[in-house]
Amino acid sequence: MHFTRFSVAAAALIALAACAPPGRQAETGAGATGPIKIANVNAQSGQLSSLGQWEHKGVKLAIDEANKSGGVNGRQIQLDLFDSQGDPTVGTNVARKIAAEGYIAMLGTAESAVTLAMAPILKGAGIPNITSGQSPKLAELKSPFLFLNAPTSVTFDETLAKYLVDDKGHKKIALISNNGAYGAGEHDAFLASLKSRNVTPLADEVVTPDQKDFNSNLAKIREQDPEVLFIGAEEVQSGLIAKQARELGIEAIFAGGAPVGTDVYATTAGLKNAEGTIVSSPYLSNEATPEIKAFAAKYKAAYNEDARMHVAKAYDGASILVEALKQTGGEGGQKLADAIRGVKRAGLLGNYNYDANGVGIHETKIGLVKDGKVVPEAAS
């Protein structure tokens, strides 16, 4: 396995001693003058590359703003991008590399399985990691060096079940999810929320993360004639499931977490097929608040594309890291991890308040897909 690193810092900032101890830099403390090395690890190739590219843009926007404002105590942040390819084995190799090369913190990945594979190495090296993964297994690690910039699937799916069952009265619900880290987390969390309401799924189909033909799974679901089909998979696969479900004549409402609120899902499914999909997410619209409107405008100016939840949470995570670095004067290790945990931030996704398991956001909202975009349910 190979991986690629993309440097997004000026060449003059790259020279640092290679012998810095784990989670530390060659220069630390008040007298340090060199760049602060931060690794951004996200898929830039493969099926999850759109997700990784959004994440990188959100991170880079926050770091660029910090550097333009003087960096951390006058020191610039050197942000280097590593392509995890969405592969846990590649991610493990990247983790070893950044531990050996003096990076004091990591942002990413957006893929729970990759983050889970990297976590033990980063913990051993004392490198704090703010991840965009959402699997409950990330919180279950209870690593003092691992922090989530969004809720886990437990929060996403409890909100969704409350809306579907308690508010709308749906009881005829079927599930289809993949058995990767993200899909399994979604499946287990949503199933638990249904069981707590005495609802048993009409069908519960499990697929593999790389599967592209779901006709046999969906045929079994069609026999049960559900009112709602819960989809627990990443963006592209969720879109393929929705498209094939409609082609088979399944008329159920689609519902899921953040992936089904993206334009990748909507365009993969087809806008007509995606219409009315129910989304649970902490970030529903670029118009939700004045702060989000301002963020969306500056993101559009920087990248000539619309902001979205994955961009916003990456921006929040990077902003939290910058705030913590200012508190430690650029030092890493346990001191930086403690500073991250102590950050209380009114972010784009909500109010960050980290618990003992590294989860900072504890609430999502309900939205509906209309013409390929998510609108808050109350406005639909």
JOJOZI-V98703 format. One record per pair of residues at least 12 apart in sequence whose C-alpha atoms are under 10 Angstrom apart, sorted by sequence separation. I is the first residue (numbers start at 1). GAP is how many residues later the second one is. D is the distance in whole Angstrom. If there is no record, write none. Layout:
BEGIN
i gap d
I GAP D
I GAP D
END
This chain:
BEGIN
i gap d
24 12 10
25 12 8
40 12 10
42 12 9
43 12 9
44 12 9
64 12 10
82 12 7
139 12 10
175 12 8
205 12 6
242 12 7
295 12 8
296 12 8
299 12 9
324 12 6
325 12 10
327 12 7
328 12 10
341 12 8
342 12 7
349 12 8
350 12 9
351 12 9
365 12 8
366 12 8
367 12 9
368 12 7
24 13 10
42 13 7
43 13 9
63 13 9
64 13 9
82 13 10
135 13 10
139 13 8
191 13 9
204 13 9
205 13 8
229 13 9
241 13 10
242 13 10
261 13 9
299 13 9
324 13 8
326 13 9
327 13 9
340 13 10
341 13 6
342 13 9
349 13 10
350 13 8
367 13 8
41 14 9
42 14 7
63 14 7
64 14 10
115 14 9
129 14 10
133 14 10
134 14 7
138 14 8
203 14 9
260 14 8
293 14 10
324 14 9
325 14 8
340 14 8
341 14 8
347 14 9
349 14 9
350 14 9
40 15 9
41 15 8
63 15 9
64 15 9
115 15 10
116 15 10
128 15 9
129 15 10
130 15 8
131 15 7
132 15 9
133 15 7
134 15 9
136 15 9
137 15 9
175 15 9
203 15 10
205 15 8
292 15 9
296 15 10
321 15 9
324 15 5
325 15 8
341 15 8
345 15 9
349 15 9
40 16 7
63 16 8
82 16 9
106 16 9
115 16 7
128 16 8
129 16 6
130 16 6
131 16 6
132 16 6
133 16 8
134 16 7
135 16 9
136 16 5
137 16 10
175 16 9
204 16 9
205 16 8
229 16 9
238 16 10
261 16 8
296 16 9
321 16 9
323 16 8
324 16 5
327 16 10
341 16 10
344 16 9
105 17 9
115 17 9
116 17 9
127 17 10
128 17 4
129 17 5
130 17 5
131 17 5
132 17 6
133 17 8
134 17 6
135 17 6
136 17 6
187 17 9
203 17 7
204 17 8
260 17 7
261 17 8
262 17 10
295 17 8
323 17 8
324 17 9
341 17 7
343 17 9
16 18 7
80 18 10
91 18 9
104 18 10
115 18 7
126 18 9
127 18 6
128 18 6
129 18 6
130 18 6
131 18 6
132 18 6
133 18 9
134 18 4
135 18 6
136 18 7
187 18 10
202 18 10
203 18 6
238 18 9
242 18 10
260 18 8
261 18 6
321 18 9
322 18 9
324 18 8
340 18 9
341 18 9
15 19 8
16 19 8
40 19 8
60 19 8
112 19 8
114 19 9
115 19 10
116 19 9
119 19 9
126 19 7
127 19 9
128 19 8
129 19 8
130 19 6
131 19 8
132 19 9
133 19 8
134 19 6
135 19 8
136 19 10
187 19 9
202 19 8
203 19 9
254 19 9
255 19 10
260 19 6
261 19 8
320 19 9
321 19 6
324 19 7
341 19 9
14 20 9
15 20 9
16 20 10
40 20 9
59 20 9
60 20 10
91 20 10
95 20 10
109 20 9
110 20 10
111 20 9
112 20 8
113 20 8
115 20 10
123 20 7
125 20 10
130 20 10
132 20 10
133 20 10
134 20 9
203 20 9
239 20 9
253 20 10
254 20 8
258 20 10
259 20 8
260 20 9
261 20 8
286 20 8
292 20 9
295 20 9
320 20 7
321 20 10
323 20 7
13 21 7
14 21 7
16 21 9
60 21 10
104 21 9
105 21 9
106 21 7
107 21 9
108 21 7
109 21 8
110 21 6
111 21 7
112 21 4
113 21 10
116 21 8
120 21 9
122 21 10
123 21 8
124 21 9
134 21 10
173 21 9
202 21 10
203 21 7
229 21 9
238 21 7
239 21 8
253 21 9
254 21 9
255 21 9
256 21 8
257 21 8
258 21 6
259 21 9
260 21 10
286 21 7
320 21 9
323 21 10
12 22 10
13 22 6
14 22 10
91 22 9
92 22 8
95 22 9
96 22 8
99 22 8
104 22 8
105 22 5
106 22 6
107 22 6
108 22 6
109 22 5
110 22 4
111 22 5
112 22 6
113 22 8
116 22 6
119 22 9
123 22 6
134 22 9
184 22 9
202 22 6
203 22 10
228 22 10
229 22 9
230 22 9
235 22 10
237 22 9
238 22 7
243 22 10
251 22 10
253 22 9
254 22 7
255 22 6
256 22 6
257 22 6
258 22 6
259 22 9
261 22 9
262 22 10
285 22 9
286 22 7
320 22 10
321 22 9
323 22 9
12 23 9
13 23 9
14 23 9
80 23 9
86 23 9
88 23 9
91 23 6
92 23 9
95 23 6
99 23 7
104 23 6
105 23 5
106 23 5
107 23 5
108 23 4
109 23 6
110 23 5
111 23 8
112 23 6
115 23 8
120 23 8
122 23 8
123 23 8
171 23 9
183 23 9
201 23 10
202 23 8
203 23 9
214 23 10
218 23 8
222 23 8
227 23 9
228 23 9
229 23 6
230 23 8
231 23 7
232 23 9
233 23 8
234 23 9
235 23 8
236 23 8
237 23 10
239 23 10
242 23 9
243 23 9
246 23 9
253 23 7
254 23 5
255 23 4
256 23 5
257 23 5
258 23 5
261 23 8
285 23 8
286 23 9
317 23 10
320 23 7
13 24 9
79 24 9
84 24 10
86 24 9
87 24 9
88 24 9
89 24 10
90 24 8
91 24 7
92 24 9
93 24 10
94 24 8
95 24 8
98 24 9
103 24 8
104 24 7
105 24 6
106 24 6
107 24 6
108 24 6
109 24 6
110 24 8
111 24 9
112 24 9
113 24 9
119 24 8
122 24 9
183 24 9
202 24 7
209 24 8
212 24 9
213 24 10
217 24 10
218 24 10
221 24 9
225 24 10
226 24 8
227 24 8
228 24 5
229 24 6
230 24 6
231 24 6
232 24 6
233 24 9
234 24 9
235 24 5
236 24 9
239 24 10
241 24 10
242 24 9
243 24 10
245 24 9
246 24 10
253 24 6
254 24 6
255 24 6
256 24 6
257 24 6
258 24 8
261 24 10
284 24 8
285 24 8
320 24 9
38 25 10
56 25 8
78 25 9
81 25 10
84 25 8
86 25 6
88 25 6
89 25 8
91 25 9
92 25 6
93 25 8
95 25 9
96 25 7
99 25 9
100 25 9
102 25 10
103 25 10
104 25 9
105 25 8
106 25 8
107 25 8
108 25 8
112 25 8
113 25 9
116 25 9
120 25 10
183 25 9
201 25 9
202 25 10
204 25 10
207 25 10
208 25 10
209 25 8
212 25 7
225 25 7
226 25 8
227 25 5
228 25 5
229 25 5
230 25 5
231 25 5
232 25 7
233 25 10
234 25 6
235 25 6
239 25 8
240 25 8
243 25 7
244 25 8
252 25 10
253 25 8
254 25 9
255 25 8
256 25 9
257 25 10
258 25 9
283 25 8
284 25 7
320 25 7
9 26 9
56 26 10
80 26 10
81 26 9
82 26 10
83 26 10
84 26 10
85 26 10
86 26 9
87 26 8
88 26 4
91 26 7
92 26 5
95 26 6
96 26 8
99 26 6
112 26 7
119 26 8
120 26 10
171 26 10
173 26 8
174 26 9
175 26 7
180 26 10
183 26 8
202 26 10
203 26 9
204 26 9
205 26 10
206 26 9
207 26 9
211 26 8
212 26 10
214 26 8
215 26 9
218 26 8
219 26 8
222 26 8
224 26 10
225 26 8
226 26 6
227 26 6
228 26 6
229 26 6
230 26 6
231 26 8
232 26 10
233 26 7
234 26 8
235 26 9
236 26 10
238 26 9
239 26 4
240 26 10
242 26 9
243 26 4
246 26 10
247 26 9
258 26 9
283 26 5
286 26 10
319 26 9
79 27 10
81 27 10
82 27 10
84 27 9
86 27 8
87 27 6
88 27 8
90 27 9
91 27 6
92 27 9
94 27 10
95 27 6
98 27 10
99 27 9
119 27 7
171 27 9
172 27 8
173 27 8
174 27 5
175 27 8
176 27 8
177 27 8
178 27 8
179 27 6
180 27 9
182 27 9
201 27 10
202 27 10
210 27 8
213 27 8
214 27 7
218 27 6
222 27 8
223 27 9
225 27 8
226 27 9
227 27 9
228 27 7
229 27 9
230 27 9
232 27 9
233 27 9
235 27 7
236 27 10
237 27 10
238 27 6
239 27 6
240 27 10
241 27 9
242 27 6
243 27 7
246 27 7
282 27 8
283 27 9
320 27 9
9 28 10
79 28 10
86 28 7
87 28 10
88 28 8
89 28 8
90 28 9
91 28 10
92 28 9
93 28 10
99 28 7
157 28 10
161 28 10
165 28 10
171 28 6
172 28 8
173 28 5
174 28 5
175 28 6
176 28 6
177 28 7
178 28 5
179 28 6
180 28 7
181 28 9
201 28 10
209 28 8
212 28 7
213 28 8
214 28 10
217 28 10
218 28 10
222 28 6
231 28 9
232 28 9
235 28 9
236 28 6
237 28 8
238 28 9
239 28 7
240 28 6
241 28 8
242 28 9
243 28 10
245 28 9
246 28 10
281 28 8
319 28 9
85 29 9
86 29 10
88 29 6
89 29 9
92 29 8
96 29 9
98 29 9
153 29 8
157 29 7
161 29 7
165 29 8
170 29 9
171 29 8
172 29 7
173 29 6
174 29 5
175 29 5
176 29 5
177 29 5
178 29 5
179 29 6
180 29 6
201 29 10
208 29 10
211 29 10
212 29 8
214 29 10
215 29 7
219 29 7
221 29 8
222 29 9
231 29 8
235 29 6
236 29 6
239 29 5
240 29 6
243 29 9
244 29 9
283 29 8
316 29 9
53 30 10
84 30 8
87 30 9
88 30 8
92 30 9
95 30 9
116 30 10
152 30 10
153 30 9
156 30 8
157 30 9
160 30 8
161 30 9
164 30 10
171 30 8
172 30 6
173 30 8
174 30 6
175 30 6
176 30 6
177 30 6
178 30 5
179 30 7
180 30 9
211 30 10
214 30 7
215 30 8
218 30 8
219 30 10
222 30 9
234 30 10
235 30 5
236 30 9
238 30 8
239 30 4
240 30 9
243 30 6
283 30 9
316 30 9
317 30 9
52 31 8
84 31 10
115 31 9
153 31 10
154 31 8
155 31 10
157 31 9
158 31 7
159 31 9
161 31 10
162 31 8
166 31 8
171 31 9
172 31 9
173 31 9
174 31 8
175 31 8
176 31 7
177 31 8
178 31 5
213 31 8
214 31 8
218 31 10
219 31 9
234 31 9
235 31 9
236 31 9
237 31 8
238 31 8
239 31 8
242 31 7
243 31 8
282 31 9
316 31 6
7 32 10
52 32 9
95 32 10
153 32 6
154 32 8
157 32 6
158 32 7
161 32 6
162 32 9
165 32 8
177 32 9
178 32 9
212 32 10
215 32 9
218 32 8
236 32 6
237 32 9
239 32 10
242 32 7
315 32 9
316 32 7
320 32 9
7 33 10
52 33 9
152 33 8
153 33 5
154 33 10
156 33 8
157 33 5
158 33 9
160 33 9
161 33 6
178 33 9
215 33 8
235 33 8
236 33 8
315 33 8
316 33 8
5 34 9
6 34 10
49 34 9
52 34 9
152 34 9
153 34 9
154 34 8
155 34 8
156 34 8
157 34 9
158 34 8
159 34 9
160 34 10
161 34 10
165 34 8
235 34 10
239 34 9
313 34 8
314 34 10
315 34 10
316 34 9
5 35 9
36 35 9
49 35 9
51 35 10
153 35 9
154 35 5
155 35 9
157 35 9
158 35 6
161 35 10
162 35 9
239 35 8
242 35 9
312 35 9
313 35 7
317 35 10
5 36 9
35 36 9
36 36 8
48 36 10
49 36 7
153 36 6
154 36 7
157 36 7
158 36 8
161 36 9
312 36 6
313 36 6
316 36 9
35 37 9
44 37 9
46 37 10
48 37 8
49 37 8
152 37 9
153 37 8
157 37 9
312 37 7
313 37 10
6 38 10
43 38 10
44 38 8
45 38 7
46 38 9
47 38 8
48 38 6
154 38 9
155 38 10
158 38 10
161 38 10
176 38 10
35 39 10
36 39 7
37 39 9
38 39 7
39 39 8
40 39 7
41 39 8
42 39 8
43 39 8
44 39 5
45 39 8
46 39 6
47 39 8
48 39 10
110 39 10
154 39 8
191 39 10
309 39 9
310 39 10
3 40 10
4 40 9
33 40 9
34 40 10
35 40 6
36 40 6
37 40 6
38 40 6
39 40 6
40 40 6
41 40 6
42 40 6
43 40 5
44 40 7
45 40 5
46 40 7
105 40 9
106 40 10
107 40 10
108 40 9
190 40 9
309 40 8
4 41 10
32 41 9
33 41 8
34 41 6
35 41 5
36 41 5
37 41 5
38 41 5
39 41 5
40 41 5
41 41 5
42 41 5
43 41 5
44 41 6
45 41 8
46 41 9
108 41 9
176 41 8
3 42 10
32 42 10
33 42 6
34 42 8
35 42 5
36 42 6
37 42 6
38 42 6
39 42 6
40 42 6
41 42 6
42 42 5
43 42 4
44 42 8
107 42 10
176 42 8
190 42 9
30 43 8
32 43 8
33 43 9
34 43 9
35 43 6
36 43 8
37 43 8
38 43 9
39 43 7
40 43 9
41 43 6
42 43 7
43 43 5
138 43 9
175 43 10
187 43 9
317 43 10
34 44 9
35 44 9
40 44 10
41 44 9
42 44 7
43 44 8
137 44 8
174 44 10
186 44 10
187 44 9
188 44 10
41 45 10
42 45 10
135 45 10
136 45 9
137 45 9
176 45 9
186 45 9
187 45 6
263 45 9
135 46 6
136 46 9
175 46 8
186 46 5
187 46 9
262 46 8
134 47 9
135 47 5
137 47 10
138 47 10
174 47 7
185 47 8
186 47 8
230 47 10
261 47 9
262 47 8
43 48 9
59 48 8
133 48 9
134 48 7
135 48 8
136 48 9
137 48 7
173 48 10
174 48 9
183 48 9
184 48 8
185 48 10
229 48 10
230 48 9
261 48 9
262 48 9
42 49 9
59 49 9
133 49 8
134 49 10
135 49 8
136 49 6
183 49 5
184 49 9
228 49 10
41 50 8
135 50 5
136 50 9
174 50 8
182 50 8
183 50 5
228 50 10
259 50 9
56 51 9
134 51 8
135 51 7
173 51 9
174 51 9
175 51 10
182 51 7
183 51 7
258 51 8
259 51 9
8 52 8
55 52 9
56 52 9
134 52 9
136 52 9
172 52 9
173 52 9
174 52 6
180 52 10
181 52 10
182 52 8
258 52 9
41 53 8
55 53 8
56 53 10
136 53 8
172 53 8
173 53 5
174 53 8
175 53 8
176 53 7
177 53 8
178 53 9
179 53 9
180 53 8
295 53 8
41 54 9
55 54 8
56 54 10
135 54 9
172 54 5
173 54 6
174 54 6
175 54 6
176 54 6
177 54 6
178 54 6
179 54 9
180 54 10
9 55 10
39 55 10
55 55 7
171 55 9
172 55 5
173 55 5
174 55 5
175 55 5
176 55 5
177 55 4
178 55 6
291 55 10
292 55 9
293 55 10
8 56 10
39 56 9
52 56 9
54 56 10
170 56 9
171 56 8
172 56 7
173 56 6
174 56 6
175 56 6
176 56 6
177 56 6
178 56 9
291 56 9
292 56 6
41 57 10
52 57 8
53 57 10
170 57 7
171 57 8
172 57 9
173 57 7
174 57 9
175 57 8
176 57 8
177 57 9
291 57 7
292 57 9
40 58 10
51 58 10
52 58 6
170 58 7
39 59 7
51 59 7
52 59 8
178 59 9
289 59 9
38 60 9
39 60 10
51 60 9
177 60 10
178 60 10
288 60 10
37 61 9
49 61 10
177 61 9
48 62 9
176 62 9
286 62 10
13 63 8
39 63 10
48 63 8
13 64 9
14 64 7
37 64 9
38 64 9
39 64 6
164 64 8
177 64 10
13 65 7
14 65 10
37 65 7
38 65 5
39 65 8
40 65 9
41 65 7
42 65 8
43 65 9
116 65 9
176 65 9
283 65 7
284 65 9
308 65 10
13 66 10
14 66 10
36 66 9
37 66 5
38 66 6
39 66 6
40 66 6
41 66 6
42 66 6
43 66 8
115 66 10
190 66 9
282 66 9
283 66 6
308 66 10
9 67 9
11 67 10
36 67 8
37 67 6
38 67 5
39 67 5
40 67 5
41 67 5
42 67 5
43 67 8
113 67 7
114 67 9
282 67 5
283 67 8
9 68 8
10 68 8
36 68 7
37 68 7
38 68 6
39 68 6
40 68 6
41 68 5
42 68 6
43 68 8
112 68 9
113 68 5
281 68 9
282 68 7
9 69 5
10 69 10
36 69 9
37 69 9
38 69 8
39 69 8
40 69 8
41 69 8
42 69 8
111 69 10
112 69 6
113 69 7
161 69 10
8 70 7
9 70 6
41 70 10
111 70 8
112 70 6
160 70 10
186 70 8
7 71 8
8 71 6
9 71 7
43 71 10
111 71 7
112 71 10
186 71 8
7 72 7
8 72 6
9 72 10
42 72 9
110 72 10
6 73 9
7 73 5
8 73 7
41 73 10
42 73 10
112 73 9
157 73 10
6 74 6
7 74 6
41 74 9
5 75 7
6 75 5
7 75 8
23 75 9
24 75 9
27 75 10
157 75 10
5 76 6
6 76 6
22 76 9
23 76 7
25 76 9
26 76 7
4 77 8
5 77 4
6 77 8
22 77 6
23 77 9
24 77 10
25 77 5
26 77 10
55 77 8
4 78 6
5 78 6
21 78 9
22 78 7
23 78 10
24 78 6
25 78 7
174 78 9
3 79 7
4 79 5
5 79 9
20 79 9
21 79 8
22 79 9
23 79 7
24 79 7
25 79 7
153 79 10
173 79 9
175 79 10
177 79 10
282 79 8
3 80 6
4 80 8
20 80 8
21 80 9
22 80 7
23 80 7
24 80 6
52 80 10
172 80 9
173 80 9
174 80 10
175 80 10
282 80 9
284 80 9
2 81 9
3 81 7
4 81 9
19 81 8
20 81 7
21 81 7
22 81 8
23 81 5
24 81 9
173 81 10
175 81 10
282 81 6
283 81 8
284 81 7
2 82 9
3 82 7
18 82 7
19 82 8
20 82 5
21 82 10
22 82 8
23 82 7
173 82 10
281 82 8
282 82 4
283 82 8
284 82 8
285 82 9
2 83 9
18 83 6
19 83 7
20 83 9
21 83 10
280 83 10
281 83 5
282 83 6
283 83 9
284 83 6
1 84 10
3 84 10
17 84 8
18 84 6
20 84 10
280 84 6
281 84 5
282 84 8
283 84 9
284 84 9
16 85 9
17 85 8
18 85 10
279 85 10
280 85 6
281 85 7
282 85 10
284 85 10
1 86 9
4 86 10
16 86 8
279 86 8
280 86 5
281 86 8
2 87 9
3 87 6
279 87 6
280 87 6
288 87 9
1 88 7
2 88 7
3 88 8
278 88 7
279 88 5
280 88 9
285 88 8
286 88 10
287 88 9
288 88 9
1 89 6
2 89 10
5 89 9
40 89 10
42 89 10
278 89 6
279 89 6
284 89 9
285 89 7
286 89 10
287 89 10
1 90 10
3 90 8
4 90 9
39 90 9
40 90 10
41 90 9
42 90 10
277 90 8
278 90 5
279 90 7
284 90 6
285 90 6
2 91 8
3 91 7
40 91 10
164 91 9
276 91 9
277 91 6
278 91 7
283 91 9
284 91 6
285 91 7
1 92 8
2 92 9
276 92 6
277 92 5
278 92 10
284 92 6
275 93 8
276 93 5
277 93 8
281 93 10
283 93 9
284 93 9
161 94 10
274 94 10
275 94 5
276 94 6
160 95 8
161 95 10
274 95 7
275 95 6
276 95 9
277 95 10
279 95 8
281 95 10
160 96 7
274 96 8
275 96 6
276 96 9
278 96 9
279 96 9
280 96 10
160 97 8
274 97 8
275 97 7
277 97 9
278 97 10
279 97 9
157 98 10
159 98 10
271 98 9
272 98 9
274 98 7
275 98 9
276 98 9
278 98 10
279 98 9
23 99 8
157 99 8
271 99 8
272 99 8
273 99 10
274 99 10
275 99 10
278 99 9
22 100 9
23 100 9
156 100 8
157 100 7
271 100 6
272 100 8
22 101 10
23 101 9
24 101 9
156 101 6
270 101 10
271 101 6
22 102 8
23 102 6
24 102 8
155 102 10
156 102 8
270 102 9
271 102 9
22 103 5
23 103 5
24 103 8
266 103 8
269 103 10
21 104 8
22 104 6
23 104 5
153 104 8
266 104 10
276 104 10
21 105 9
22 105 7
23 105 8
153 105 10
266 105 9
267 105 7
258 106 10
261 106 8
263 106 10
266 106 5
257 107 10
261 107 8
262 107 9
265 107 9
266 107 8
260 108 10
261 108 7
263 108 10
264 108 9
266 108 10
257 109 9
260 109 8
263 109 6
262 110 8
263 110 7
261 111 8
262 111 7
263 111 9
261 112 7
262 112 8
255 113 9
261 113 6
164 114 9
254 114 10
255 114 10
260 114 9
261 114 9
163 115 9
254 115 10
163 117 9
160 118 8
160 119 8
161 119 10
159 120 10
160 120 6
159 121 7
160 121 9
157 122 10
158 122 9
159 122 9
111 123 9
156 123 9
157 123 7
134 124 10
156 124 6
157 124 9
155 125 9
156 125 6
155 126 9
156 126 8
153 127 10
155 127 10
151 130 9
150 131 9
151 131 8
150 132 8
150 133 10
150 159 10
150 160 9
149 161 10
150 162 10
47 163 9
149 163 10
150 163 7
149 164 6
150 164 9
148 165 9
149 165 7
149 166 9
150 166 9
149 167 7
150 167 9
149 168 5
148 169 8
149 169 9
147 170 9
149 171 9
132 178 8
132 179 10
132 181 7
131 182 9
132 182 7
51 183 9
131 183 8
51 184 8
130 184 9
50 185 9
132 185 8
48 186 8
50 186 9
130 186 10
131 186 8
47 187 9
48 187 8
130 187 6
131 187 10
47 188 9
48 188 8
129 188 10
130 188 8
145 188 8
47 189 7
145 189 8
47 190 9
130 190 9
144 190 8
147 190 9
130 191 8
145 191 9
146 191 8
129 192 9
145 192 6
128 193 9
144 193 7
145 193 9
147 193 8
144 194 8
146 194 10
147 194 8
145 195 9
146 195 10
145 196 9
144 197 9
149 198 10
151 198 9
150 199 7
110 200 8
149 200 9
150 200 9
150 202 9
163 202 10
149 203 8
163 203 8
110 204 9
128 204 8
148 204 10
159 204 8
160 204 9
109 205 10
127 205 7
128 205 7
149 205 9
158 205 10
159 205 7
160 205 8
108 206 8
126 206 8
127 206 6
128 206 8
148 206 9
155 206 9
156 206 9
158 206 9
159 206 7
160 206 7
107 207 8
126 207 5
127 207 8
128 207 10
130 207 10
147 207 8
152 207 8
155 207 6
156 207 8
157 207 9
159 207 8
160 207 10
51 208 9
125 208 8
126 208 7
128 208 7
129 208 9
147 208 9
151 208 7
152 208 10
154 208 9
155 208 6
156 208 6
108 209 9
126 209 10
127 209 9
128 209 6
147 209 10
148 209 9
149 209 9
150 209 7
151 209 7
152 209 8
154 209 10
155 209 7
156 209 8
107 210 7
108 210 10
123 210 10
126 210 9
127 210 8
128 210 9
130 210 9
147 210 8
148 210 6
149 210 7
150 210 7
151 210 5
152 210 8
155 210 10
156 210 9
51 211 10
107 211 7
123 211 10
126 211 9
129 211 10
146 211 8
147 211 4
148 211 5
149 211 6
150 211 5
151 211 6
152 211 10
106 212 9
128 212 8
144 212 8
145 212 10
146 212 6
147 212 6
148 212 6
149 212 7
150 212 8
151 212 7
51 213 9
143 213 9
144 213 8
145 213 8
146 213 9
147 213 7
148 213 8
150 213 9
151 213 8
50 214 8
107 214 9
142 214 7
143 214 7
144 214 7
150 214 9
106 215 9
142 215 5
143 215 8
105 216 8
139 216 10
141 216 8
142 216 7
139 217 9
140 217 7
141 217 9
142 217 10
139 218 5
140 218 9
138 219 8
139 219 6
105 220 10
138 220 9
139 220 7
104 221 10
136 221 10
138 221 9
136 223 10
134 225 10
104 226 9
105 226 10
104 227 8
105 227 7
131 227 10
104 228 5
105 228 8
130 228 9
103 229 9
104 229 7
105 231 9
104 232 9
105 232 9
61 237 9
61 238 8
58 241 8
61 241 8
57 242 9
61 242 9
57 245 9
77 245 9
57 246 8
77 248 10
58 249 9
57 250 10
58 250 10
61 250 9
62 250 10
72 250 8
58 251 10
60 251 10
71 251 8
72 251 9
58 252 8
59 252 8
62 252 9
63 252 9
66 252 10
72 252 10
73 252 9
54 253 9
55 253 10
57 253 10
58 253 5
59 253 9
61 253 9
62 253 6
66 253 8
72 253 7
73 253 7
77 253 9
54 254 8
55 254 9
56 254 10
57 254 7
58 254 6
59 254 9
60 254 9
61 254 7
62 254 8
65 254 9
71 254 10
72 254 5
73 254 10
75 254 9
76 254 10
54 255 9
55 255 6
56 255 8
57 255 10
58 255 8
59 255 5
60 255 8
62 255 9
63 255 7
67 255 10
71 255 9
72 255 9
73 255 10
74 255 10
75 255 8
54 256 6
55 256 5
58 256 5
59 256 5
62 256 6
63 256 8
66 256 7
72 256 9
73 256 6
53 257 10
54 257 5
55 257 8
57 257 8
58 257 4
59 257 8
61 257 9
62 257 6
66 257 9
72 257 7
73 257 8
52 258 9
53 258 9
54 258 9
55 258 8
56 258 7
57 258 8
58 258 8
59 258 8
60 258 8
61 258 10
62 258 10
63 258 9
72 258 6
51 259 7
52 259 9
54 259 10
55 259 5
56 259 9
58 259 9
59 259 5
62 259 10
63 259 8
71 259 10
51 260 9
54 260 8
55 260 8
58 260 8
59 260 8
62 260 8
58 261 10
52 262 10
40 278 10
38 280 10
38 283 10
36 289 9
37 293 10
36 294 7
35 295 9
36 295 9
36 296 9
32 297 9
33 297 10
30 298 9
31 298 10
32 298 8
29 299 8
30 299 6
32 299 9
28 300 10
29 300 6
30 300 8
28 301 8
29 301 7
30 301 9
28 302 7
29 302 6
27 303 9
28 303 6
29 303 10
27 304 9
28 304 8
25 305 9
24 306 9
25 306 8
24 307 7
25 307 8
23 308 9
24 308 5
25 308 10
23 309 6
24 309 6
22 310 9
23 310 5
24 310 10
22 311 8
23 311 8
21 312 10
23 313 9
END
